[in-house]
Amino acid sequence: MAQHPFHLAFPVSNLEATKDFFIDFLGCSTGRQSERWIDFNFFGHQVVAHLADDEHAPATTNPVDGKQVPASHFGVILDWDDWHHLAEKLKTAGIDFLIEPNIRFEGEVGEQATMFFQEPSGNALEFKSFKDMSQIFAT
């Protein structure tokens, strides 16, 4: 089955800070934009930051492997080397991680690298990578 880009819209409180973050830290480019929204090329997918007049609810978390994972989050699965490069870039930039870059299931089926951080409006992002991409859905 062919992979199709996904579309995701999310609320933000500051469009300019969001734009700077997605361009400077994540390397995204922009598409169409207005005073109330911005399209980003998010690793080949279309995500749209919409200016929200109301604050959105605080994030709920769930325990996963002894860490509190934000129930609401989005991100992308990168190649192993690209994930490590981004993790180092974010560490160097002093990003405040919700969950520090780490390796789960090391040496096991589904070995993966993961990290969680927030964009300027507080939306949680998870970036992952799999040692073997064919094991993304392994059980």
C-alpha positions as CSV (number, residue, x, y, z in Angstrom):
1,M,0.0,0.0,0.0
2,A,1.3,3.4,-0.9
3,Q,2.1,5.8,1.9
4,H,0.0,8.9,1.9
5,P,0.9,12.1,3.8
6,F,-1.3,12.8,6.8
7,H,-2.9,16.1,7.7
8,L,-3.1,17.4,11.3
9,A,-4.2,20.7,12.7
10,F,-3.3,21.8,16.2
11,P,-4.0,24.9,18.4
12,V,-1.3,27.4,19.2
13,S,-1.2,30.6,21.3
14,N,1.6,32.3,19.3
15,L,2.0,31.8,15.6
16,E,5.3,33.6,15.2
17,A,7.0,31.5,18.0
18,T,5.5,28.3,16.5
19,K,6.8,29.3,13.0
20,D,10.3,30.0,14.4
21,F,10.4,26.7,16.3
22,F,9.2,24.5,13.4
23,I,11.6,26.2,11.0
24,D,14.7,26.6,13.2
25,F,14.6,23.5,15.3
26,L,12.7,21.0,13.2
27,G,13.8,22.1,9.8
28,C,10.3,22.4,8.4
29,S,9.3,24.7,5.5
30,T,6.1,26.6,5.3
31,G,3.3,26.6,2.8
32,R,0.2,28.8,2.8
33,Q,-0.4,31.0,5.8
34,S,-2.7,33.7,7.1
35,E,-2.9,35.8,10.2
36,R,-4.6,32.9,12.0
37,W,-2.8,29.7,10.6
38,I,0.4,28.4,9.0
39,D,0.9,25.2,7.0
40,F,4.1,23.3,7.6
41,N,5.8,20.6,5.6
42,F,6.4,18.3,8.5
43,F,8.7,15.7,7.1
44,G,6.4,15.3,4.0
45,H,3.2,15.6,6.0
46,Q,0.9,18.7,6.3
47,V,0.5,20.0,9.8
48,V,-1.3,23.3,10.4
49,A,-0.9,25.6,13.4
50,H,-4.1,27.4,14.1
51,L,-4.2,30.4,16.4
52,A,-6.5,29.5,19.3
53,D,-8.2,32.3,21.3
54,D,-8.8,30.1,24.3
55,E,-6.1,28.2,26.1
56,H,-6.4,24.5,25.5
57,A,-6.7,22.0,28.3
58,P,-3.6,20.9,30.1
59,A,-2.1,17.6,28.9
60,T,-3.1,14.3,30.5
61,T,-0.4,11.8,30.8
62,N,-0.3,8.0,31.0
63,P,2.5,5.9,32.6
64,V,4.5,4.0,29.9
65,D,7.7,2.2,31.0
66,G,7.9,4.3,34.2
67,K,7.6,7.6,32.3
68,Q,4.6,10.0,32.1
69,V,3.7,10.1,28.4
70,P,1.4,12.9,27.2
71,A,-1.8,11.3,26.0
72,S,-2.1,14.0,23.3
73,H,1.0,14.2,21.1
74,F,2.1,13.9,17.5
75,G,5.4,13.5,15.8
76,V,7.2,11.6,13.1
77,I,9.4,8.4,12.8
78,L,12.8,9.3,11.5
79,D,15.7,7.2,10.2
80,W,18.0,6.1,13.1
81,D,20.9,8.4,12.2
82,D,18.5,11.4,11.6
83,W,16.8,10.8,15.0
84,H,20.2,10.9,16.8
85,H,21.2,14.0,14.9
86,L,18.0,15.8,15.9
87,A,18.4,14.7,19.5
88,E,21.9,16.2,19.6
89,K,20.7,19.4,18.0
90,L,17.9,19.8,20.5
91,K,20.1,19.0,23.5
92,T,22.7,21.5,22.2
93,A,19.9,24.1,21.9
94,G,18.9,23.5,25.5
95,I,15.4,22.2,24.7
96,D,13.4,21.2,27.8
97,F,12.5,17.6,27.2
98,L,9.3,16.1,28.7
99,I,11.1,12.7,28.2
100,E,14.8,12.8,27.4
101,P,16.0,11.0,24.3
102,N,16.3,7.3,25.2
103,I,16.3,3.8,23.7
104,R,13.4,1.4,24.5
105,F,13.5,-2.4,24.0
106,E,17.2,-2.3,23.5
107,G,18.4,-5.5,21.8
108,E,14.8,-6.7,21.5
109,V,12.2,-6.8,18.7
110,G,10.9,-3.3,18.1
111,E,14.1,-1.5,19.5
112,Q,13.3,2.2,19.3
113,A,14.6,5.6,20.1
114,T,12.2,8.1,21.4
115,M,12.0,11.6,22.9
116,F,9.2,14.0,23.9
117,F,9.3,17.8,24.0
118,Q,6.9,20.7,23.5
119,E,6.6,23.3,20.9
120,P,6.1,26.9,22.1
121,S,2.4,26.7,22.8
122,G,2.8,23.5,24.8
123,N,1.7,20.9,22.3
124,A,3.7,17.7,22.9
125,L,5.8,16.2,20.1
126,E,7.3,12.7,20.0
127,F,10.0,11.9,17.6
128,K,10.9,8.2,17.3
129,S,13.1,5.9,15.3
130,F,13.3,2.1,15.0
131,K,16.6,0.3,14.7
132,D,14.9,-1.9,12.1
133,M,12.1,0.0,10.3
134,S,10.3,-3.2,9.4
135,Q,9.5,-3.6,13.1
136,I,7.4,-0.5,13.5
137,F,4.3,-2.6,14.2
138,A,6.1,-5.6,15.8
139,T,4.4,-7.0,18.9
